[in-house]
Amino acid sequence: MNILLRDPADDAMLDLALAECQDKKQADRLRAIRYALDGYETQEIVEALGRSRSFVQVWCDACRDGGLEAIKAKKPTGRPPKLKPEQQDAFKQRILDGPTDADGGICTLRGLDAKRILADEFDAHFDSLSGVYELLHRLKLSCLRPRPQHTKNDPEAMEKWLEEAPLLFKVSAMLTPAARSKSGCRTKRGSVSRAR
């Protein structure tokens, strides 16, 4: 694929941009142009980058027609996130730490609690629970978790109760007579094969 740069200084700028690039997609655009300038064919570039033929052609044509300015990554459009990126780690840690005294004595955090924490502590107001759940999912937090243990739970007292408790079910089983078959069958107990 033969392309020429409009400005000879763009060759050095391309190498500099490629060395500093952090975005994978933008780096692939710059590599495609570098390969094309070095004389590689389109199919060779496609195989080297693992991108489609149209990806390579579109970005090489854009560079040929508009220079390096034409392939610069544009700022993404859309609504800014309600929870700022620098606050996401703090919110995730707050959820992982579990409920505090400020949460009113609850033993586990639910979606409504996460919504309240976002509003009160991080000034991020979500209109619906689905937005809160999407945020939790993006932060790799699961809304499902094992049954929580209450703060007043005392494992030693539970163990003591189990040791001292009367085991009524064993006594009850000994006193209860075996029930006769209600099916009307005259087969003796234990005579039927157990290998079913």
Residue frames as qw, qx, qy, qz and C-alpha x, y, z in Angstrom:
[[0.000, 0.893, 0.450, 0.000, 0.00, 0.00, 0.00],
 [0.474, 0.173, 0.026, 0.863, 1.60, 3.22, -1.11],
 [0.130, -0.936, -0.326, -0.039, 0.81, 6.41, 0.75],
 [0.471, 0.324, -0.159, 0.805, 2.79, 9.59, 1.05],
 [0.289, -0.658, -0.450, 0.531, 2.76, 12.07, 3.91],
 [0.229, 0.921, 0.237, 0.209, 1.89, 15.67, 3.08],
 [0.098, -0.922, 0.328, -0.180, 4.62, 17.06, 5.29],
 [0.688, 0.325, -0.597, 0.254, 8.04, 15.37, 5.61],
 [0.087, -0.416, 0.604, -0.674, 8.12, 16.38, 9.32],
 [0.803, -0.206, 0.028, -0.559, 5.09, 14.14, 9.89],
 [0.806, 0.171, -0.562, 0.073, 7.35, 11.07, 9.67],
 [0.288, 0.216, -0.658, 0.661, 9.14, 11.98, 12.91],
 [0.456, -0.207, 0.252, -0.828, 5.84, 13.10, 14.48],
 [0.854, -0.041, -0.355, -0.378, 4.33, 9.71, 13.62],
 [0.664, 0.115, -0.659, 0.335, 7.12, 7.85, 15.42],
 [0.003, 0.213, -0.513, 0.832, 6.81, 10.14, 18.44],
 [0.648, -0.154, 0.028, -0.746, 3.02, 9.73, 18.58],
 [0.850, 0.017, -0.504, -0.151, 3.39, 5.95, 18.29],
 [0.468, 0.162, -0.677, 0.544, 5.89, 5.84, 21.17],
 [0.125, -0.111, 0.456, -0.874, 3.66, 7.94, 23.46],
 [0.598, -0.180, -0.378, -0.683, 0.29, 6.40, 22.53],
 [0.265, -0.145, 0.816, -0.493, -1.61, 4.68, 25.37],
 [0.721, 0.276, 0.271, -0.575, -4.86, 3.89, 23.52],
 [0.564, -0.062, 0.786, 0.244, -4.75, 0.53, 21.69],
 [0.547, 0.675, 0.494, 0.039, -7.09, 1.55, 18.88],
 [0.164, 0.962, -0.147, -0.160, -5.19, 4.77, 18.22],
 [0.384, -0.570, 0.673, 0.272, -1.89, 2.84, 18.33],
 [0.630, 0.236, 0.713, 0.198, -3.26, 0.45, 15.69],
 [0.416, 0.885, 0.203, -0.055, -4.17, 3.42, 13.48],
 [0.051, -0.889, 0.415, 0.187, -0.64, 4.80, 13.79],
 [0.543, -0.290, 0.756, 0.222, 0.93, 1.37, 13.18],
 [0.655, 0.533, 0.531, 0.068, -1.18, 0.88, 10.06],
 [0.306, 0.948, -0.064, -0.056, 0.16, 4.16, 8.68],
 [0.301, -0.714, 0.606, 0.178, 3.74, 3.29, 9.66],
 [0.658, 0.018, 0.732, 0.179, 3.47, -0.09, 7.91],
 [0.571, 0.741, 0.352, 0.038, 1.96, 1.55, 4.82],
 [0.094, 0.948, -0.281, -0.113, 4.79, 4.14, 4.71],
 [0.421, -0.525, 0.720, 0.171, 7.31, 1.31, 5.03],
 [0.364, 0.366, -0.668, -0.536, 5.86, -0.30, 1.89],
 [0.267, 0.068, 0.943, -0.184, 3.83, -3.18, 3.36],
 [0.263, -0.238, -0.683, -0.638, 0.83, -4.40, 1.36],
 [0.543, -0.359, 0.044, -0.758, -2.67, -4.02, 2.78],
 [0.898, -0.185, -0.358, -0.176, -3.07, -7.75, 3.51],
 [0.626, 0.129, -0.532, 0.556, 0.25, -7.83, 5.38],
 [0.094, -0.324, 0.318, -0.886, -0.85, -4.89, 7.52],
 [0.741, -0.299, -0.167, -0.578, -4.21, -6.55, 8.22],
 [0.881, -0.095, -0.452, 0.109, -2.47, -9.72, 9.41],
 [0.433, 0.230, -0.476, 0.730, 0.11, -7.82, 11.47],
 [0.211, -0.261, 0.279, -0.900, -2.50, -5.74, 13.31],
 [0.008, -0.296, -0.938, 0.181, -5.35, -8.24, 13.50],
 [0.285, 0.480, 0.252, -0.791, -7.71, -5.57, 12.16],
 [0.646, 0.555, 0.522, -0.043, -10.06, -5.55, 9.20],
 [0.517, 0.254, 0.401, 0.713, -9.08, -4.51, 5.70],
 [0.018, 0.836, 0.353, 0.420, -11.47, -1.55, 5.83],
 [0.520, -0.813, -0.066, 0.255, -9.90, -0.35, 9.11],
 [0.612, -0.259, 0.309, 0.680, -6.47, -0.22, 7.48],
 [0.340, 0.446, 0.483, 0.673, -7.72, 1.44, 4.30],
 [0.153, -0.903, -0.360, -0.176, -9.87, 4.05, 6.04],
 [0.485, -0.814, 0.034, 0.318, -7.09, 5.27, 8.32],
 [0.575, -0.128, 0.401, 0.701, -4.36, 5.19, 5.69],
 [0.224, 0.623, 0.489, 0.568, -6.61, 7.15, 3.32],
 [0.281, -0.926, -0.253, 0.003, -7.44, 9.64, 6.09],
 [0.562, -0.593, 0.189, 0.544, -3.73, 10.20, 6.75],
 [0.486, 0.177, 0.497, 0.697, -3.00, 10.58, 3.04],
 [0.073, 0.727, 0.473, 0.491, -5.81, 13.11, 2.57],
 [0.302, -0.900, -0.131, -0.286, -5.65, 15.05, 5.84],
 [0.257, 0.591, -0.582, 0.496, -2.26, 14.34, 7.39],
 [0.350, -0.048, -0.829, 0.434, -1.68, 13.22, 10.97],
 [0.272, -0.017, 0.317, -0.909, -4.31, 15.65, 12.20],
 [0.666, -0.016, -0.375, -0.645, -6.99, 13.56, 10.49],
 [0.726, -0.085, -0.683, -0.009, -6.23, 10.47, 12.58],
 [0.008, 0.276, -0.605, 0.747, -6.01, 12.04, 16.01],
 [0.237, -0.413, -0.869, 0.135, -8.32, 10.47, 18.54],
 [0.222, -0.529, -0.170, -0.801, -11.34, 12.63, 19.14],
 [0.195, -0.139, 0.657, -0.715, -12.73, 13.29, 22.59],
 [0.100, -0.326, -0.932, -0.123, -15.56, 10.84, 23.23],
 [0.335, -0.313, -0.113, -0.881, -19.01, 12.35, 23.24],
 [0.574, -0.397, -0.709, -0.096, -21.80, 11.54, 25.63],
 [0.492, -0.803, -0.057, -0.333, -22.91, 12.33, 29.12],
 [0.176, 0.547, -0.692, 0.437, -20.15, 12.60, 31.71],
 [0.559, -0.232, -0.787, 0.117, -20.27, 9.91, 34.40],
 [0.462, -0.786, -0.165, -0.377, -22.15, 10.79, 37.56],
 [0.757, -0.603, 0.143, 0.208, -19.40, 9.32, 39.73],
 [0.242, 0.872, -0.417, -0.089, -16.07, 10.87, 38.79],
 [0.855, 0.267, -0.429, 0.119, -13.33, 8.39, 37.82],
 [0.244, 0.449, -0.621, 0.594, -11.12, 9.52, 40.72],
 [0.532, -0.304, 0.410, -0.676, -13.98, 8.69, 43.16],
 [0.855, 0.058, -0.384, -0.344, -14.67, 5.20, 41.82],
 [0.566, 0.182, -0.729, 0.341, -11.92, 3.48, 43.83],
 [0.116, -0.178, 0.563, -0.798, -13.06, 5.18, 47.04],
 [0.722, -0.046, 0.012, -0.690, -16.69, 4.14, 46.42],
 [0.805, 0.129, -0.570, -0.106, -15.66, 0.55, 45.66],
 [0.349, 0.181, -0.737, 0.550, -13.64, 0.37, 48.88],
 [0.378, -0.159, 0.353, -0.841, -16.56, 1.85, 50.84],
 [0.841, 0.000, -0.200, -0.503, -18.87, -0.89, 49.54],
 [0.726, 0.184, -0.645, 0.148, -16.29, -3.63, 50.16],
 [0.083, 0.271, -0.649, 0.705, -15.77, -2.42, 53.75],
 [0.293, -0.455, -0.841, -0.010, -19.47, -3.07, 54.44],
 [0.266, -0.826, -0.341, -0.361, -21.93, -1.16, 56.57],
 [0.298, 0.213, -0.462, 0.808, -20.78, 1.35, 59.15],
 [0.074, -0.441, -0.669, 0.594, -22.53, 2.94, 62.13],
 [0.189, 0.318, -0.086, -0.925, -23.73, 5.70, 59.80],
 [0.312, -0.034, -0.763, -0.565, -25.77, 3.12, 57.86],
 [0.614, -0.285, 0.055, -0.734, -28.25, 2.67, 60.69],
 [0.540, -0.285, 0.729, -0.311, -27.34, -0.74, 62.07],
 [0.885, 0.333, -0.088, -0.313, -27.98, -2.77, 58.92],
 [0.728, -0.387, 0.540, 0.172, -25.93, -5.91, 58.40],
 [0.565, 0.114, 0.598, 0.556, -25.53, -5.80, 54.60],
 [0.120, 0.478, -0.130, -0.860, -25.64, -3.14, 51.89],
 [0.543, 0.503, 0.671, 0.048, -28.35, -3.32, 49.24],
 [0.386, 0.451, 0.411, 0.692, -28.83, -1.36, 46.03],
 [0.171, -0.899, -0.288, -0.281, -30.83, 1.35, 47.81],
 [0.612, -0.710, 0.037, 0.347, -28.06, 1.68, 50.37],
 [0.604, -0.007, 0.339, 0.721, -25.46, 2.05, 47.59],
 [0.158, 0.709, 0.400, 0.558, -27.66, 4.73, 45.97],
 [0.391, -0.906, -0.161, -0.034, -27.89, 6.60, 49.30],
 [0.686, -0.461, 0.171, 0.537, -24.12, 6.32, 49.87],
 [0.490, 0.324, 0.380, 0.715, -23.47, 7.69, 46.38],
 [0.038, -0.831, -0.315, -0.457, -25.74, 10.66, 47.04],
 [0.523, -0.849, -0.075, 0.015, -24.66, 11.42, 50.61],
 [0.684, -0.542, 0.264, 0.410, -20.94, 10.68, 50.57],
 [0.528, -0.037, 0.507, 0.681, -19.95, 11.17, 46.92],
 [0.248, 0.590, 0.079, -0.764, -22.50, 13.75, 45.71],
 [0.125, 0.116, -0.795, -0.582, -23.44, 11.48, 42.79],
 [0.548, 0.209, 0.457, -0.669, -27.22, 11.39, 42.39],
 [0.019, -0.013, -0.908, -0.419, -28.64, 8.44, 40.46],
 [0.542, -0.039, -0.085, -0.835, -32.27, 8.54, 39.31],
 [0.911, -0.042, -0.191, -0.364, -32.78, 4.79, 39.24],
 [0.745, -0.448, 0.494, -0.007, -31.44, 1.64, 40.82],
 [0.894, 0.370, 0.179, 0.179, -30.52, 0.24, 37.41],
 [0.346, 0.844, -0.264, 0.312, -27.88, 2.97, 37.06],
 [0.453, -0.688, 0.520, -0.227, -26.47, 2.04, 40.47],
 [0.906, -0.061, 0.418, 0.009, -26.37, -1.65, 39.52],
 [0.735, 0.637, -0.020, 0.233, -24.61, -0.79, 36.23],
 [0.024, 0.851, -0.432, 0.299, -22.00, 1.17, 38.17],
 [0.691, -0.459, 0.536, -0.159, -21.50, -1.72, 40.61],
 [0.926, 0.260, 0.258, 0.090, -21.13, -4.09, 37.64],
 [0.508, 0.791, -0.201, 0.274, -18.54, -1.82, 35.97],
 [0.184, -0.748, 0.547, -0.328, -16.60, -1.78, 39.24],
 [0.576, 0.154, -0.803, 0.002, -16.75, -5.61, 39.27],
 [0.253, -0.118, 0.692, -0.666, -18.91, -5.72, 42.39],
 [0.283, -0.250, -0.874, -0.307, -21.56, -8.41, 42.51],
 [0.473, -0.364, 0.080, -0.798, -24.98, -7.68, 43.91],
 [0.907, -0.238, -0.291, -0.191, -25.20, -11.29, 45.06],
 [0.157, 0.535, -0.709, 0.432, -23.34, -12.32, 48.16],
 [0.463, -0.190, -0.852, 0.152, -23.61, -14.94, 50.89],
 [0.464, -0.767, -0.407, -0.173, -25.92, -14.46, 53.83],
 [0.153, 0.658, -0.377, 0.634, -24.39, -11.77, 56.06],
 [0.544, -0.320, -0.660, 0.407, -23.59, -12.17, 59.71],
 [0.242, -0.899, -0.225, -0.287, -25.23, -9.70, 62.02],
 [0.201, 0.649, -0.451, 0.579, -22.96, -7.51, 64.12],
 [0.561, -0.483, 0.420, -0.525, -24.49, -8.93, 67.33],
 [0.936, 0.095, -0.320, -0.116, -23.83, -12.51, 66.21],
 [0.352, -0.673, 0.620, -0.196, -21.85, -14.41, 68.86],
 [0.704, 0.274, -0.636, -0.158, -20.31, -17.67, 67.54],
 [0.141, 0.220, -0.849, 0.459, -19.27, -18.79, 71.04],
 [0.497, 0.049, 0.477, -0.723, -22.84, -18.49, 72.38],
 [0.782, 0.270, -0.264, -0.495, -24.15, -20.42, 69.37],
 [0.524, 0.302, -0.791, 0.095, -21.61, -23.22, 69.93],
 [0.111, -0.127, 0.765, -0.622, -22.50, -23.38, 73.65],
 [0.668, 0.131, 0.196, -0.706, -26.21, -23.61, 72.82],
 [0.750, 0.293, -0.511, -0.301, -25.58, -26.47, 70.37],
 [0.334, 0.244, -0.855, 0.314, -23.67, -28.41, 73.04],
 [0.162, 0.029, 0.709, -0.686, -26.29, -27.90, 75.78],
 [0.596, 0.091, -0.140, -0.785, -29.45, -28.15, 73.68],
 [0.644, 0.008, 0.734, -0.215, -31.58, -31.28, 74.17],
 [0.143, 0.230, -0.748, -0.606, -31.47, -33.28, 71.00],
 [0.620, 0.182, 0.474, -0.598, -35.18, -33.99, 70.79],
 [0.681, 0.432, -0.350, -0.478, -35.12, -35.30, 67.28],
 [0.306, 0.287, -0.907, 0.044, -33.16, -38.47, 68.28],
 [0.244, 0.082, 0.805, -0.535, -35.56, -39.24, 71.17],
 [0.605, 0.376, 0.125, -0.690, -38.55, -38.51, 68.97],
 [0.559, 0.396, -0.634, -0.359, -37.29, -40.89, 66.27],
 [0.132, 0.135, -0.959, 0.213, -36.90, -43.71, 68.82],
 [0.324, 0.218, 0.674, -0.627, -40.43, -43.26, 70.21],
 [0.596, 0.405, -0.113, -0.684, -42.18, -43.06, 66.85],
 [0.726, 0.031, 0.687, 0.022, -43.24, -46.52, 65.59],
 [0.122, -0.157, 0.695, 0.691, -42.51, -47.45, 62.01],
 [0.575, 0.338, 0.117, -0.736, -45.49, -46.70, 59.80],
 [0.643, 0.191, 0.737, 0.082, -47.18, -49.45, 57.84],
 [0.149, -0.011, 0.598, 0.787, -47.26, -49.24, 54.10],
 [0.415, 0.462, 0.357, -0.698, -50.31, -47.37, 52.84],
 [0.293, 0.357, -0.604, -0.649, -50.01, -48.76, 49.34],
 [0.874, 0.046, 0.150, -0.460, -51.85, -51.97, 50.13],
 [0.635, 0.459, -0.621, -0.015, -48.92, -54.06, 48.96],
 [0.889, -0.439, 0.038, -0.122, -48.23, -57.21, 51.02],
 [0.702, 0.445, -0.390, 0.396, -44.50, -57.17, 50.39],
 [0.704, -0.589, -0.219, 0.332, -42.44, -57.51, 53.53],
 [0.059, -0.973, 0.211, 0.066, -40.20, -54.69, 54.55],
 [0.313, -0.663, 0.643, 0.222, -36.65, -55.07, 53.27],
 [0.733, 0.128, 0.655, 0.131, -37.56, -57.69, 50.68],
 [0.544, 0.828, 0.137, -0.002, -37.52, -55.26, 47.78],
 [0.756, 0.132, 0.051, 0.639, -34.18, -54.85, 46.03],
 [0.214, -0.847, -0.083, 0.479, -32.38, -51.65, 46.93],
 [0.436, -0.199, 0.501, 0.720, -30.54, -51.54, 43.62],
 [0.375, 0.763, 0.523, 0.054, -33.15, -49.44, 41.82]]
